[in-house]
Amino acid sequence: MNVEKMAVTVSDLNRYIKEKIAGDEALTNIIIKGEISNFKHHYTGHLYFTLKDENSLIKCIMFKTYAQTLSFTPKDGMKVFVFGGVSVFERDGVYQIYAKAMQEDGVGALYQKYEELKQKLEQEGLFSPERKKKIPLMPNVIGVLTSQTGSVIRDIINVSTRRNPNVHLRLYPVPVQGEGAAEKIAEGINIMNEKQLADVLILARGGGSLEDLWPFNEEIVARAISQSKIPVISAVGHETDFSISDFVSDLRAPTPSAAAELAVPDTLAIKQKINGYENRCRLALTKKVEILRYRYEKCMASRIFKEPLRPIQDEYLKIDSLIKRLETQMQKKEQQEKEKFGKLVAKLDTLSPLKTLTRGYSIIEKNGKIIKSIQEIETGNKVTIQIVDGKKEAQIL
């Protein structure tokens, strides 16, 4: 066993573990409750601390970009909710929480209600990636459910017009906070679906506190989103704000402007992509023609095209060679048979009775029958005597 070939480096192992953790959706967006310890506010603006409970602890880091959004100053001993994801710091081989948002533990019943509903809907499978619908690539009409006043709709209009002025925006005004807002939002989603008023829906509002965003955490809104046949993009709050509608929707955008960018295709980028494909096709076709020309030239330069009769001529040579070999074998066989025949003739000649006649013997016949005994003839019988050079008639005396 070659241990050296089987071994992996420490970097490879840490990278593998990091990819495994990164592939676990349960660890990508998670809320952790715990107590802060070993807190350090680095001069770069990053926050380093440990989150612990009675039995365990885990390291945390919050980068400056997220730390600037905190509405309070973290300190040791403070109990907080931390939203973020778990990942591996490859260099040290440790896993830690990369925090994106933090909230003091004290929101009370409202947050508890949020967690209970989130857990309930998650168990029902409303957050499952398998049920999420694909956002259409080239929508004609985009439905927007938000307040008809304020910066949200203006941002969406500006982004949409800039990216593709041919896309039609259909605003369905709804209250985005306060009593009765959740019912109005759910009603708007249902009406947009019943009348098929859009190809994709954007559910949007600006940032705010948990209380301000609460209509988007109501079960009636979550059910309406999950039952919508039109794909829904949720853009509620700022990048660090997460609502139930974000988890149920088919796609979550960090801001309303980002939702418009996700929903509206950038025609300029599409044209550039098409031009890129066109150039790639042209280059590929040119390359293909060059390859075919090279193959053609190679074929034309081959022997089969220059001397098309050569294979036939080669076969003629083979046939001539075979005929010559056959004639040689036949001549050899004929000579052998002649020699064999001569030996047989000589042997037969040796045994021939005519050969005996040459030595002075003769054959006596009576009535065409060879006489072998004196008892077969009598005095006065006529016989025929055959000698080497002929026959003569005789009479027995």
N, C-alpha and C positions, 0 to 999 in steps of 0.2 A: 504494500500500500504506500503510495506516494503522498506523504503528509504535506509536503510543500505545495503540491497542486491543489489539495483539498482545502488548505487554509485560506481564510479571508483576512483582510486588514481590519484594524480597529475602525478606521474611517468607513469602510464598506459596511461593517456591522451597524455602526451608529446611523449611517444613512438609511440602511434597510429598516431599522426600527422606526426612524423618523417617518419614512414613507408609509409604514404600516399604520402608525398612529394618525398620520394625516389622512389616510383613507377611511378612517372610522368616523362616520358622520356624527355619531353621538359625542365625539370629543371636539368637533369643529366649533360648535356653538353651545356653550354650556354655562350655566349659572351656578356658582359655588358660594356657599355660605360659610363664613369662618371668622376668626379673630386675627387681626394684623399683629405681627411681631417682626423684630429685626428690620424695621422700616428704615429706608435710606432714600433721601431725595438727592439724586446725583446732580452734579453741577451742569450736566448736559440737559437736565430737565426730565430725565427718565426716573421712574419710581421703581425701587427694588424692595421687595418685602416677602415675608413668609405668611401664608394663610394656614391657620391651624384650628383644630378642635380638640376635644378631650383625648383623642387617641392617635391622631395623625397630623402631619403637616406637609405642605407642598410649597415650593418656591414659586414666586410670581414676579412678573415684570410688566410695567405699563410704560410704553414709550411716550415721549413728550407730546406727540400729536394728540393722544388720547388723554393724557394727564391734564392738559390745558382745559379740557371740557368739564373737569370736576367742579362741583359747586361747594365742596368742603375740603378741608385739609386732612388727609389721612394721618394717623399716628398709631403707635403701639397700643395694643389693648382694645382698639376700636373694632366692633363687630360690624361686618359689612357683607353686602352681596357683590360678587365680582362676576362680570360677564366677560367671556373670552373663549379661547381655544387652547387645547393642550398640544404641545409640540416638544420636539427633542432639540436641545442645544448640542449640535454634533461635536463641537470641540471638546466639551467636558463630558459628554455622554450622559447627560441628565435630562429628565423631562421636567417641564415647568408650564405654568399657565401664562399665556400672553394675554393680559387683560386689555379689554377695549372700553369697558365702562365699569363704574363702581358706584354703589349706593349704600348709604348707611342703613343698617338693620333697624328699622323703626317705622317703616311704612305702614305696617299693621295689617288690618283686616283686608284692605284693598289688594295688597300684594299677595296675601294668602289666597284670596279669591282668584287672582291671576294665575297663581301656581296650580291651584286645584283644577281650574278649567283647562289650563295647558296640559296637565297630566291626563285629564279625562279625554280630551280630543286626540292626544297623541296615542293613547291606548286604543281608540277607535280607528286609528289609521289615517286621520285627516292630514297628518303631516308627512305621510309616506311619499317618498319620491316617485313611486310607481304610479300614483294617481294624478300626478301633476301633468298638466297639458302643455304642449309645446307652443311657444309664442310664434305667431305667423311671421314669416320672413318679410313679406311685402304687404302689410295691411293697407286697405283703402280708407277705413274709418276707424278712428281711435276714440273710444268713449272715456270720458274723464269724470269721475265722481269726486267732487271737492266743493269747497265754497266758491261762489261766483265772484267774490271779491278777495283781494289779498294777492300776495306775491306768488303763491303756488301756481295758479292758473296762468299767470303772466310768464313765469319761468317755463312752463310746459309749452306754451304757445311760441315763445322765443326759440327754444331748442328745436321744436318740431318744424317751424318755418325755416330755420337755418339748415336743417338736415334734409328735409324733403318738403318743399312748399306745396306739393300736389296731394299730400295726405290731409284728409278732412278730420278735424277735431269736433267731437260732439260732446258738449258739456251738459252733464246732468247735475244741477246744483243740489247739494245736500249740506246740512249742518255738520260740522266736523267735531263739535264738542257740545257738552251740555245735555240736559234731559231730553230724551226722545231722539237724539242724534243717531243712535244705533239702529232704531227701527227705520228711520228715513234712509240710512245707508243701505240696509238690507233690501228695502223696497226698491231703491234705485237699481241695485244689482239685478233684482228679479225682473223689473220692467225692461231693462236693457236686453235681457235674455229673451223674454217673451216676444218682444217686438223686433228682435235681431237688429239692434241699432248700431252695432259695432263689431269689428273683427277682434278687438282686444280691449280690455278695460284697464284703466289706471285708477287705483284707489289712493288718493293722496291728501296729505296735509303737512303743515310745518311741524317743527319740534315743539316740545312742551313737557310738562310733568306727567307723572303716571296718571293723575286725575284728568289732565287735559286730553290725554290719548285714550282714555278709558272706553269710549264708544267702539274703538277698534279692537278692544279686548272682550267685547260682549259675544256671547254664544250665538246670538241671532245673526250677527255679521259673519262669524266664522262659518255657520251653516250655509248662509247664502253664497259665500265664496266657494265652498266645497261643492255646492250643487250647481254652480254656474257652468254652462256649456261653453261660454266664451272665456278664453284664458284671461286671468287676472294678474296684474302686476301691482304689488303693494309697495307704496312709497310713503310710509307714515313716520313722521318725525325726522330726526337727524340720523346720521350713520350709526350712532351708538344706541339709538332707541329701537327696541324690539317689541312688537305687539303680537297678539294672537293672529291677527290678519297676515302678518309677515310669514308666519309658519304655515298657514293654511293655503296661502296664495300660490299660484303656479311659479311666480318669480318674485323675489324681493329686491327692491332697489333702495340704496341708502338714502337717496333724496328724490324729490319730485323731478328735478332736472335729470337725474340719472335714469329715472323711469322713462322719461321721454326719449332719452338716447337709446334705451333698450328696446323701446316699442317702435320708434321711427327709424327706418333704414336711412343711412347716409348715402344719398344718391351719388355724391362725388366719390366716396370711397368705393361704391359699387361699380361706378364707371372705371375707376382706376383698377379695380380687381378684374373687370371684364377686359380692359386693355392688357392687363398682365397675362390673363389667360390667352388672349389673342396672340400676344408676342410668344408665349410658350408654345402655342399650337403651331405658329409660323416656324419657330426654330425647330420644333419636333418634326414638322413636315419636311423642312429643308434637310434635316439630318437623315430622315427616312429616305428621301430622294437620293442623297449622297450614298447611303448604304446600298440602295437598289442599283445605282449606277456602278458602284464598285463591284457588286455581285455580277452585274451584266458583263462588265469588262473582264472580269475574272473568268466568267463562263466562255465568253467569246475567245479568250486567249488560251483556253484549254485545248488539249489535243483532239477531243471529240468534235469540236467545231472546225478546227484547222484541217484535220484529216478524217473526215467522217467515214471513209471506206477502210481506214486502217484496221478497225476491229474485224471487219469481214475478211480482209486480206490475211490477218493473223489467223483467222479460223481456217482459211484456205490452206495456209501453211501447215496447220495442224493436221488437216485432212490429208494433204500430200504426204506428210510424214507417216501418218497411219497407213496410207495405201502402200507406201514403200516398205514399211515393216511387214505388212500383210503379204506382199509379193515375195519378200525374202523368206518369210516363214513357209509360204506355199512351195517355193522352189526347193527349200531345204527338205520339206516333207515329201515332195515328188522324188527327189534324189534318194531319200531313205527308202521309199516304197519300191523304187526301181532296183536298188541293191537287194532288197528283201525278195523281190520277185525273181531276180537272177539266181539267187541261192536256191529258191524253191524249184526253179526250172532245172537247175543243174542236178539237184537231188532227184527230181522226178525222172530226168534223163538217165540217171544212173540205174534206176529201178525199171526202166522200160524194157520189155521183151525184145523190141527191135534192136536194142543195143547188143543184146546177146547174139543176134544173127550175124553181127559184124565179126564175131569171133569164130565163125564157121558152123554155127548151129543152124537148124532149120525147124520149121513147124509143119506137121502133117495134119491135114484136115480131111474129113470124110463127110460129104454132104454138109459142109459149112461148120462142122463140129471138130474141134481140136481133139486129136487122138492122144490119149494119155497112157494107154495100155495096149499091148499086143493082142489082148483078148478081144479088142474092139474091131479088129479087122480079120478078114479071111482071104484066102488065095483067090485071086481074080477080082477083088474089090478095086475100084478106081478111087484114087486119092489125089489130093492137091498138096504139092510140096512147095513151101514158101521159104526162100532163102533171102539173103540180104538185098539182092538187086532184082527180085521178081518172083513169079510163081510158075510152076510147071505141073502138067497133069502126068500121073504115073499109074501103073497097075501092079498089084501085089502078085508075085509069082510064087 
